[in-house]
Amino acid sequence: MIYISKRNDRIGMRLYATIRTIYYCQSKNLNYRHVSLSDNKNEYKEYDKLFNFDKKYKTITNKKNLKKNKNIKNIGYKWGLLLKAENDDYKTKNFIKYRNSLINLYKKSNLYKNVYNTNQINICVHYRRGDCNNFNKTNGIKYQRRKRRYTPDNYINQIITKLNKYMKDLPINIHIHSDSTLNISNLIKCKHNFNIHTHFDNSAIESLNCMIQCDILFRYGLSSFSGVAAFYNTNVVISKIGNEFNDLYNYNNVYNFSKCGNILRKRSKKYKVMNKSI
């Protein structure tokens, strides 16, 4: 039997399901084959080149095989964010080794390039809106799914409050990424001395690269897009998510928003030492 991950939704869930499927097959000693992330959506071809899965895993290129071959089992839809699928223990040696192997594939891509060439601290904030904007007009599981992905207006003020407390004297750039245009001047209510950069016109792949490579990533809720960025980010990720989903995206460099003060304090001291040495 051959196991694959094939989904028809947006790139975040396609990437998330692929990552989960590969690790599941590896853990269970199952025969995994890779299906292009651009299957049924040609504009996603660049993600195949960026994440390089085909450099390590054999690929199924014949679409007829996907439809007719009874020996191919698609388990990509096994990984629903709201469903109680079995959880991976993200902090085991096996998972860390697996995660590092995919990060190395990403860094060896011909499309990989350093986003930030600066001595300043670059912080990314992901504001998931887009298809979640009208979550009040839905009901049932669609309502829950959209509500838990939707980033509330006040999130940026909660972040700035944390940064004012622990990192206010540092040269910080805050990059806000969203699939919608936000009125930042209306959203930000608290005083600060940070540089704010909006990236509402960036392509999704540009935003993903920025969030992967930033010094600190702030993410909210169940969004698989920022969840994938958290998987590939090797610096610091601060995640605010419902208590029932605390294990989701809980990698060894991910910290709960409510308990992140200590890590921000340590990072602040580290950055100050680095700045003195430059």
C-alpha positions in Angstrom: 0.0 0.0 0.0 1.2 3.5 -0.9 0.2 6.4 1.3 -0.1 10.0 0.1 -1.3 13.4 1.2 -3.6 15.1 -1.3 -5.9 18.0 -0.4 -7.8 20.6 -2.3 -7.7 23.5 0.1 -5.3 26.4 0.5 -1.5 26.1 0.7 -1.3 26.2 4.5 -3.4 23.0 4.9 -1.7 21.3 2.0 1.7 21.9 3.6 0.6 21.0 7.1 -1.1 17.8 5.9 2.0 16.8 3.9 4.3 17.3 7.0 2.0 15.3 9.2 1.5 12.5 6.6 5.3 12.1 6.0 6.0 11.8 9.7 3.1 9.4 10.3 4.3 7.1 7.5 7.9 7.4 8.8 6.8 6.5 12.4 4.6 3.5 11.2 7.1 2.3 8.6 4.6 2.9 5.8 5.4 3.6 2.1 4.9 7.3 1.5 4.8 8.9 -1.9 4.7 12.6 -2.5 2.0 14.3 -4.5 2.7 17.8 -5.8 1.5 20.7 -3.7 0.3 22.2 -6.9 -2.1 19.3 -7.7 -5.2 21.0 -9.1 -3.7 24.4 -8.4 -0.9 25.4 -10.8 0.0 28.6 -8.9 1.3 26.5 -6.0 4.2 25.1 -8.1 6.7 27.4 -6.5 6.0 25.8 -3.1 7.2 22.5 -4.4 10.4 24.1 -5.5 10.8 26.0 -2.1 10.2 23.1 0.2 12.0 20.5 -1.9 10.0 17.4 -0.8 10.7 15.6 -4.0 14.5 15.8 -3.3 14.0 13.3 -0.5 10.7 11.5 -1.2 9.6 9.7 -4.3 6.9 11.5 -6.2 3.7 10.3 -8.0 3.4 12.3 -11.2 0.7 10.3 -13.0 -2.6 11.7 -11.9 -4.5 8.7 -13.3 -2.7 6.6 -10.6 -4.2 8.8 -7.9 -7.8 8.1 -9.1 -7.7 4.5 -10.2 -5.0 2.7 -8.2 -6.6 0.9 -5.2 -3.1 0.5 -3.7 -2.9 4.2 -3.1 -4.5 5.6 0.1 -4.9 9.3 0.6 -4.5 10.1 4.4 -4.0 13.9 3.9 -7.6 14.5 5.1 -6.8 12.6 8.3 -5.2 15.7 9.7 -8.1 18.0 10.5 -7.3 20.9 12.9 -10.7 20.5 14.7 -10.8 16.7 14.6 -9.3 14.7 17.4 -6.7 13.0 15.2 -3.8 11.4 17.0 -1.3 13.9 18.2 2.4 13.8 17.5 4.8 14.3 20.3 6.7 17.2 18.8 9.5 17.2 21.3 10.8 13.6 20.9 14.2 13.1 19.4 12.7 11.4 16.4 10.4 14.3 15.6 13.1 16.9 16.1 15.4 15.0 13.7 12.5 14.7 11.2 11.7 18.4 11.5 15.4 19.4 11.1 15.6 17.3 7.9 12.7 19.2 6.3 14.2 22.6 7.4 17.4 21.6 5.7 15.5 20.7 2.5 14.0 24.2 2.6 17.3 25.9 3.2 18.9 24.0 0.3 16.2 25.1 -2.2 17.3 27.1 -5.2 14.5 29.5 -4.2 15.8 30.1 -0.7 17.2 33.5 0.1 17.8 35.5 3.3 14.8 37.8 3.7 16.4 40.0 6.4 19.9 41.5 5.9 19.9 43.8 9.0 21.2 44.1 12.5 17.8 45.0 13.7 15.3 42.6 15.3 12.6 41.5 12.9 9.3 40.4 14.4 6.4 39.0 12.4 2.7 39.1 13.3 0.3 37.0 11.3 -3.3 38.3 11.1 -5.5 35.6 9.6 -8.6 37.1 8.1 -9.5 36.4 4.4 -11.9 33.5 4.4 -12.5 33.9 8.1 -13.8 37.5 8.0 -17.5 36.5 7.9 -17.4 33.7 10.4 -20.5 35.1 12.2 -22.5 34.3 9.0 -21.8 30.5 9.3 -22.8 27.9 11.8 -21.7 24.5 13.1 -18.2 23.3 12.4 -17.6 26.0 9.7 -18.3 28.7 12.4 -15.9 27.0 14.8 -13.2 26.6 12.2 -13.3 30.2 11.0 -13.7 31.7 14.5 -10.7 29.8 15.8 -8.5 31.0 12.9 -9.7 34.6 12.9 -7.2 37.0 14.5 -9.0 39.6 16.7 -8.3 43.3 16.3 -6.7 43.8 19.7 -4.0 41.1 19.2 -1.5 43.6 17.9 -2.0 45.7 21.1 -1.4 42.6 23.3 1.8 42.0 21.4 3.1 45.6 21.7 2.3 45.6 25.4 4.5 42.5 25.8 7.3 44.1 23.7 7.0 47.4 25.6 7.5 45.5 28.9 10.4 43.3 27.8 12.1 44.8 24.7 11.2 48.5 24.5 14.8 49.7 24.2 15.7 47.5 21.2 15.8 48.3 17.5 12.7 46.3 16.5 10.8 46.1 13.2 7.3 44.7 13.5 6.1 43.1 10.2 2.4 42.6 10.0 1.3 40.0 7.4 -2.3 39.4 6.5 -4.4 38.2 3.5 -6.6 41.3 4.1 -5.8 45.0 4.1 -6.0 46.2 7.8 -6.3 49.7 9.1 -3.3 49.6 11.4 -3.7 53.2 12.6 -7.1 52.2 13.9 -6.0 48.9 15.3 -2.9 50.1 17.3 -4.1 51.9 20.5 -1.0 51.8 22.7 2.1 53.9 22.5 5.4 52.4 21.2 8.7 53.3 19.5 8.8 50.3 17.2 9.0 50.4 13.4 5.7 49.0 11.9 5.8 47.5 8.4 2.6 46.2 6.7 2.8 43.4 4.1 -0.8 43.2 2.8 0.3 43.2 -0.8 2.9 40.5 -0.4 2.4 37.2 -2.1 1.6 34.3 0.2 5.1 32.7 -0.4 6.8 36.0 0.4 4.9 36.2 3.7 5.6 32.6 4.5 9.4 33.1 4.0 9.3 36.2 6.2 7.5 34.4 9.0 9.9 31.4 8.8 13.0 33.5 8.9 12.0 36.2 11.4 13.6 36.5 14.9 10.2 36.2 16.7 6.9 35.1 15.1 3.6 35.9 16.8 0.8 33.6 15.7 -2.8 33.2 16.7 -5.3 30.4 16.7 -5.5 27.4 14.4 -4.2 28.9 11.2 -2.2 26.2 9.4 -0.4 28.9 7.4 1.3 30.4 10.4 1.5 26.9 11.9 3.7 25.8 9.0 5.8 28.9 9.5 6.2 27.9 13.1 7.4 24.4 12.0 10.1 25.9 9.8 11.1 28.8 12.1 14.2 27.9 14.1 14.2 31.1 16.3 11.3 32.0 18.6 7.6 31.5 18.1 5.0 32.9 20.4 1.6 31.2 20.0 -1.8 32.2 21.3 -4.2 29.3 20.9 -7.2 27.8 22.7 -6.3 25.6 25.7 -7.8 22.5 24.1 -5.3 22.9 21.2 -2.1 23.7 23.2 -0.4 20.6 21.8 -0.9 21.8 18.2 2.2 23.4 16.7 3.9 22.9 20.1 7.4 22.6 18.8 10.5 22.9 21.0 10.9 26.6 20.2 7.2 27.5 20.6 6.1 29.4 23.7 2.6 30.1 25.0 1.6 33.8 24.7 0.5 34.0 28.3 3.8 32.6 29.6 6.3 34.2 27.2 7.7 36.9 29.4 10.7 34.9 30.5 11.7 34.0 26.9 11.3 37.6 25.8 13.4 38.8 28.7 16.2 36.3 27.8 16.1 37.3 24.2 16.2 41.0 25.1 19.4 40.4 27.1 20.9 38.3 24.2 20.1 41.0 21.6 21.6 43.8 23.8 24.9 41.7 24.2 24.9 41.2 20.4 24.4 44.9 19.7 27.3 45.8 22.0 29.6 43.5 20.1 28.8 44.9 16.7 
